[in-house]
Amino acid sequence: MARQRHAQIVETATEARQAEPGPSVLALLTASTGLAVLILGIVWFVFFRT
């Protein structure tokens, strides 16, 4: 549990690391995966299409 000491919040290392990924993380993962698929599709289309 976070405590206040001398007007500062004091947390243990484990408490400080516990965070929930927000919707921006999901958007970043979705966009980067989609971009990777698009780039790989273009590379395949340009170099390996017969």
C-alpha positions as CSV (number, residue, x, y, z in Angstrom):
1,M,0.0,0.0,0.0
2,A,1.4,3.4,-0.9
3,R,2.2,5.6,2.0
4,Q,2.9,9.3,2.3
5,R,6.1,10.4,4.0
6,H,7.1,14.0,4.2
7,A,4.5,15.0,1.5
8,Q,5.8,12.3,-0.9
9,I,4.2,9.0,-1.9
10,V,6.4,6.1,-1.1
11,E,5.9,2.7,-2.8
12,T,7.8,-0.5,-2.9
13,A,9.4,-1.5,-6.2
14,T,6.7,-4.1,-6.9
15,E,3.9,-1.6,-6.3
16,A,5.6,0.9,-8.6
17,R,5.8,-1.6,-11.5
18,Q,2.2,-2.7,-11.3
19,A,0.5,-0.9,-14.1
20,E,-2.3,-1.7,-16.5
21,P,-1.7,-1.1,-20.2
22,G,-4.2,1.4,-21.5
23,P,-6.0,1.5,-24.8
24,S,-3.0,3.3,-26.4
25,V,-0.9,0.2,-26.0
26,L,-3.6,-1.9,-27.8
27,A,-3.8,0.7,-30.6
28,L,0.0,0.7,-31.0
29,L,0.2,-3.1,-31.1
30,T,-2.6,-3.3,-33.6
31,A,-1.2,-0.6,-35.9
32,S,2.3,-2.0,-35.8
33,T,1.1,-5.6,-36.6
34,G,-1.1,-4.3,-39.4
35,L,1.8,-2.3,-40.8
36,A,4.1,-5.3,-40.7
37,V,1.6,-7.5,-42.5
38,L,1.1,-4.8,-45.2
39,I,4.9,-4.4,-45.7
40,L,5.4,-8.1,-45.9
41,G,2.6,-8.4,-48.4
42,I,4.1,-5.7,-50.6
43,V,7.5,-7.4,-50.4
44,W,6.0,-10.7,-51.3
45,F,4.0,-9.2,-54.2
46,V,7.1,-7.4,-55.6
47,F,9.7,-10.1,-55.3
48,F,8.0,-13.5,-55.2
49,R,5.0,-13.2,-57.5
50,T,5.4,-15.3,-60.6
